[in-house]
Structures are given as structure tokens and as C-alpha cells.
Amino acid sequence: MKKPLILASESPQRKQILKKLGVPFVAIPARIDEHYSGLSRPFAVARRIALRKAETVAQRYPHDWILGCDTIVVLPNAEIAGKPKSRADAKRVLSLYRNAHCDVYSGLALVNKLLNKKFVQYAKTRIHFREIDAAEIKRYLDSGDWYGRSGSLTIETADKKGWIRKIAGDYWNVVGLPVLLLRKMLKRIE
């Protein structure tokens, strides 16, 4: 790639991952409404929102390759988790993880408006949790680290606390950007 990629996001995690990969980029957030009415399958939701982000930024930068990404967490009860609305909501979500699993889907979209090209894919990672007792959940809630976190948790925190039994899929997908899928997509535009 001769020109830097444009990342249609202000996510610090996504920026950090791209830097670690040595991918030249500029971050220009899309700032879209992330509604997904009419869609019920998690992979379709993640793909649609990622594509909308990329296409929104591509309107202003038609000559560049735009990378859109959206990550969603599907709880053990099949509910799509957003950011917790309150401590009680975070507690409810964390309690669902006990000896269960959640799925993390990321949609990736690479768009170049001038070339009339777009590539849209998704990655899925399953996280298996061990039994988490009420005292551990209370300590975590007291820390405030759940605030503003989709699924009330980050993989780094869950890992550090030893809550994870197994991860099936791309770890970086859970952090915020599926590296394995991104590398495959970037090869298509080199």
C-alpha cells in the first residue's frame, strides 16, 4: 500500500493494533448511527455497521482505502450486549458469563469509492468462562472497569483475573480488530 489506510474509527485499541502490525494509517472516525434494525444475525449486524462506517468516510476520501470495523458481543442468552446502562446492568451481564461462553463478532469492510471496490467479511471468536463467584464480580464492579465496555468487560481484564478457560478464534478480534482477517483483506489491495 502506497498511501496510508484510513481507519474509520477513533478506537484506541484498533489504533494500537494497527501500529503493532506496522500498517500505516490515519484515523478519521465515521460517527454514524449504529442502529441495525431489520437484522437479527450477529455477523450481519457487525458487517453492516462496519460497511456503513467505511462508506461514510469514503464519501469524503474517495481516492483512499477506508477500513471500517464494528465489534459486537453476543451473550450466553443470545442477547447482543451493548455498553452497560448501570452497575446493575453490568452485574447482570457478568453473571451470565459464569461457566458459560460468549461470542464476539467483528465486521471488517475495506472500501475504495474511486475504484468502486469493497470487501466485507466478519470474524467470530468464542470465549469460554470458568465459574465466576459473586465476590469476584462485586470486586470488579467496585473497580469501575466495566463502565463504557461492550459486554461489561475487556478481554485483557478477564484474562488477568483468570476468568477465561479457553478462547476459540482470533484473540485480537476480541480486543477490537481481527488481525488474521485483516491481513487476508489487505493482501487483496496490495
Secondary structure, DSSP 8 states (H G I E B T S, - for coil): --S-EEES---HHHHHHHHHHT--EEE---------TT--SHHHHHHHHHHHHHHHHHHH-TTS-EEEEEEEEE-TTS-EE-S-SSHHHHHHHHHHTTT-EEEEEEEEEEEETTTTEEEEEEEEEEEEE----HHHHHHHHHHTTTTT-GGG--HHHHHHTT-EEEEES-HHHHHTS-HHHHHHHHHTT-
